[in-house]
Each structure stands twice: as C-alpha cells, then as structure tokens.
Amino acid sequence: CSWLNAVEGFFAKLSKRRLKRGVFHSVVDLQAAINRFLAEHNRQPKPFTWTADPDKIIAAVKRGHQVLDSIH
C-alpha cells in the first residue's frame, strides 16, 4: 500500500507541476514535457523509505481475512 501511495504521489506531482496547465500541440510535445520532468526529478532523486511497521501490516491483513471469511 505504501509503495502504491508513492507511485500515486509521483503521478500527482507530475500532473500538478508539468501537465495541469500545459498546452501540448501534439503527443510528441506531451512526451517531451514528461521527459523534461523526469530528467529534472532524477537530478535529485529521493529514495523511497518504508515507514510502515511490518507487524501492523500483517495484523491488518489478518483482520481483512477474518472479515472476508465471516462474509462467505
């Protein structure tokens, strides 16, 4: 879930900073804008840091399984 949130955050940043108010006259222009964003973003990359406690994740999965089992 945390990894998916990181991916969603990246695409939100791309949309907000590069695409939202951009004007693109062709697909090539759009691709160029995305590639510029990626180049700028990759100049100072920040690694993904896992912050969730594994025990809490496992407990949440078990609770989810219990709920699903009680439904069926």
N, C-alpha and C positions, 0 to 999 in steps of 0.2 A: 504494500500500500504506500509506503513512504517513497519507494522508487517511482511509482506511478505519479505521486504528487510532484516529485521533482521534474518529471517529464512534462506534466501539465503546466507547471510553473515556467519552464523554459519556453514552451509554445505561447504562453500568455505574454511573457516578456517580448518575444519575437513579434507577436501581433501588436502589442502596445507601442513598442519603440520603433518598429520598422514598417509595419503593414497598415495599421489602422487608418492613418490619414494620407497614406501614399497614393500616388497616381501612377498606374502602370499601363502603358500603352500596348504591351504585349506580354506574353508568357516569359519571353526572354528578359524583359525588364524586371518582372517579378522575381525570376530566378536570380538575377544579378543582385537585387536588393537583399534577398535571403542570403546569398553567398557573402555579401559585404557584412551583414550582421554576424554571420558565423565566423568570419575572419576577425572581426573586432572582438567578439565574445571569446574566441580562442586565444587571443593575445594574453589575457589574464584569466585563465581558467580557474575555477574554484572546485575542488573535488567534492563529490557527494559524501556526506558524513552521515552514517547511520546513527540515529539517536534513539530509536525505539528500543525498549527493553525486551529481549527475546522471550523472557518468561511471561511478560504481559501479552505478547503476540500469541504465544501458544495457548494461554488461558482464554483469550478471545476466540481463537479458532475452536477450542473445545466447547465453549459456550454456544458458538454458532452451530456446531454439530449437534449439540443437545437440543437446541431449538428445532432444527430441521428434523431430527429423529422424532420429536414429540408431534410434529405436524403429520408425518407419514404414518 
